[in-house]
Amino acid sequence: MNVPELTDGWFQHAEQHDGDQIVRRGRPKSAAPSVSISLRIPPDVLDRRKSSGPGWQTRMVASFKSHAPKSKHA
């Protein structure tokens, strides 16, 4: 049986455990995750958004939120 060499790379990719539970890395799951959709936007509008630099998607969502009708159930 071959035992892997315990290099720094091996430890970086190894699963971490807390008892019997695997400790997941990365961003925690959101209580209200975003929904992926397909949306057709004119190329010039998309180009202007993208040209505003990093974070353009977050700013676009903020714009959608600020222009969305208020919910009757809120």
Rosetta constraint file for C-alpha pairs under 8 A:
AtomPair CA 5 CA 10 HARMONIC 7.72 0.50
AtomPair CA 6 CA 10 HARMONIC 5.86 0.50
AtomPair CA 6 CA 11 HARMONIC 7.00 0.50
AtomPair CA 7 CA 11 HARMONIC 6.56 0.50
AtomPair CA 8 CA 12 HARMONIC 6.25 0.50
AtomPair CA 9 CA 13 HARMONIC 6.48 0.50
AtomPair CA 10 CA 14 HARMONIC 6.02 0.50
AtomPair CA 15 CA 22 HARMONIC 6.72 0.50
AtomPair CA 15 CA 23 HARMONIC 7.32 0.50
AtomPair CA 16 CA 22 HARMONIC 5.79 0.50
AtomPair CA 16 CA 23 HARMONIC 5.34 0.50
AtomPair CA 16 CA 24 HARMONIC 7.57 0.50
AtomPair CA 17 CA 21 HARMONIC 5.48 0.50
AtomPair CA 17 CA 22 HARMONIC 4.43 0.50
AtomPair CA 17 CA 23 HARMONIC 5.37 0.50
AtomPair CA 18 CA 22 HARMONIC 6.33 0.50
AtomPair CA 18 CA 23 HARMONIC 6.44 0.50
AtomPair CA 29 CA 33 HARMONIC 7.66 0.50
AtomPair CA 41 CA 45 HARMONIC 6.74 0.50
AtomPair CA 41 CA 46 HARMONIC 6.49 0.50
AtomPair CA 42 CA 46 HARMONIC 6.46 0.50
AtomPair CA 43 CA 47 HARMONIC 6.00 0.50
AtomPair CA 44 CA 48 HARMONIC 6.18 0.50
AtomPair CA 45 CA 49 HARMONIC 6.33 0.50
AtomPair CA 46 CA 50 HARMONIC 6.12 0.50
AtomPair CA 47 CA 51 HARMONIC 5.95 0.50
AtomPair CA 48 CA 52 HARMONIC 6.60 0.50
AtomPair CA 49 CA 53 HARMONIC 7.85 0.50
AtomPair CA 49 CA 56 HARMONIC 5.84 0.50
AtomPair CA 49 CA 57 HARMONIC 7.86 0.50
AtomPair CA 49 CA 60 HARMONIC 7.39 0.50
AtomPair CA 50 CA 54 HARMONIC 7.74 0.50
AtomPair CA 50 CA 56 HARMONIC 5.79 0.50
AtomPair CA 50 CA 57 HARMONIC 8.00 0.50
AtomPair CA 52 CA 56 HARMONIC 6.23 0.50
AtomPair CA 55 CA 59 HARMONIC 6.32 0.50
AtomPair CA 56 CA 60 HARMONIC 6.03 0.50
AtomPair CA 57 CA 61 HARMONIC 6.26 0.50
AtomPair CA 58 CA 62 HARMONIC 6.25 0.50
AtomPair CA 59 CA 63 HARMONIC 6.21 0.50
AtomPair CA 60 CA 64 HARMONIC 6.32 0.50
AtomPair CA 61 CA 65 HARMONIC 6.18 0.50
AtomPair CA 62 CA 66 HARMONIC 6.17 0.50
AtomPair CA 63 CA 67 HARMONIC 6.28 0.50
AtomPair CA 64 CA 68 HARMONIC 5.95 0.50
AtomPair CA 70 CA 74 HARMONIC 7.90 0.50
